[in-house]
Amino acid sequence: MENSEPLPGLYMSCLVAILMPIAGLQGPALIFTGGLVMAVFPTMMQSTMRKVVEDDSLPLGHFGSGCYWLSAQIAKLFGYDEKTTTVEDIHFPKDCPSFVKIPYPLRWRCFCAILSFPA
């Protein structure tokens, strides 16, 4: 499956097809706006993704692309410092009681359980 479109593109196009009519778009306006969204988001992010993965093998088309692009532009203003701490540099202690150490599915169930109780 070399050079095939990744599944996130299919997910986003399906979501656009569902949400645009709910927003009241129909006919040519729906087709134009959906096509614009599907073309602009990945195109807007491609120069940033090219810097991250060092080639064009990974496109990013997501509803958060506008915010991702904006944060990348803000980051360019501050530059990159070799001493910057990245996620890979953070080592959580083994006995860390942090919520971060709890596996995601368990965190989600806890969160839902907390929200299910009446206030």
C-alpha positions in Angstrom: 0.0 0.0 0.0 2.7 2.4 -0.9 1.6 6.0 -1.8 -2.0 5.3 -0.7 -4.0 7.9 1.2 -4.0 7.3 5.0 -7.2 6.4 6.8 -7.3 9.7 8.7 -8.2 11.4 5.4 -11.1 9.1 5.1 -12.2 9.8 8.6 -12.1 13.6 8.1 -13.9 13.4 4.8 -16.7 11.4 6.4 -17.0 13.8 9.3 -17.1 16.7 6.9 -19.9 15.0 5.0 -21.9 14.6 8.2 -21.2 17.9 9.9 -21.6 20.3 6.9 -25.3 19.4 6.3 -25.9 19.8 10.0 -24.5 23.3 9.8 -27.1 24.0 7.1 -25.0 23.7 3.9 -26.6 22.0 0.9 -25.9 21.4 -2.8 -23.0 23.3 -4.4 -22.2 25.2 -1.2 -21.7 21.9 0.6 -19.5 20.4 -2.1 -17.4 23.6 -2.4 -16.9 24.1 1.3 -16.2 20.4 2.0 -13.7 20.3 -0.9 -12.1 23.5 0.4 -11.8 22.1 3.9 -10.3 18.8 2.7 -7.8 20.6 0.5 -6.8 23.5 2.7 -6.1 21.8 6.0 -3.5 19.2 4.8 -1.9 21.8 2.4 -1.6 24.4 5.3 0.2 21.8 7.5 2.5 20.2 4.8 5.5 22.5 5.2 5.5 22.0 8.9 5.1 18.2 8.6 7.9 18.2 6.1 10.2 19.7 8.7 9.0 17.2 11.3 9.3 14.0 9.3 11.9 15.3 6.8 9.9 14.2 3.7 6.4 14.3 2.3 5.4 10.8 3.5 3.0 12.0 6.3 0.2 14.4 5.6 -1.8 16.0 8.4 -5.4 16.9 7.7 -7.3 17.4 10.9 -9.9 19.8 12.2 -7.3 21.1 14.6 -4.9 21.9 11.7 -5.5 25.7 12.0 -4.4 25.6 15.7 -1.5 23.3 14.9 -0.4 25.7 12.1 -0.7 28.7 14.4 1.2 27.1 17.2 4.0 26.2 14.7 4.2 29.8 13.5 4.4 31.0 17.1 7.1 28.5 17.9 9.1 29.8 14.9 9.1 33.3 16.6 10.8 31.9 19.6 13.2 29.6 17.7 14.5 26.2 18.8 17.0 25.8 21.6 19.0 22.6 21.9 18.5 22.8 25.7 14.7 22.8 25.3 13.0 20.1 27.2 10.9 17.8 25.0 8.4 15.1 26.0 11.1 12.5 25.4 13.3 14.3 28.0 10.8 14.0 30.8 11.3 10.9 32.9 8.5 10.3 35.3 9.6 8.6 38.6 8.5 4.9 38.9 6.5 5.7 42.1 4.9 8.8 40.5 1.2 9.0 41.6 0.5 11.3 38.7 -2.7 10.9 36.7 -0.4 10.8 33.6 0.9 7.4 34.6 -2.5 5.8 34.6 -3.3 4.0 31.2 -5.6 6.1 29.0 -8.6 3.7 28.9 -8.6 3.6 32.7 -8.3 7.4 32.9 -11.2 7.8 30.5 -13.4 5.4 32.6 -12.5 7.3 35.8 -13.3 10.6 34.1 -16.7 9.3 32.9 -17.5 7.8 36.3 -16.8 11.1 38.0 -19.0 13.0 35.5 -21.9 10.6 35.9 -22.5 11.5 39.5 -25.0 14.3 40.0 -23.6 17.6 41.3 
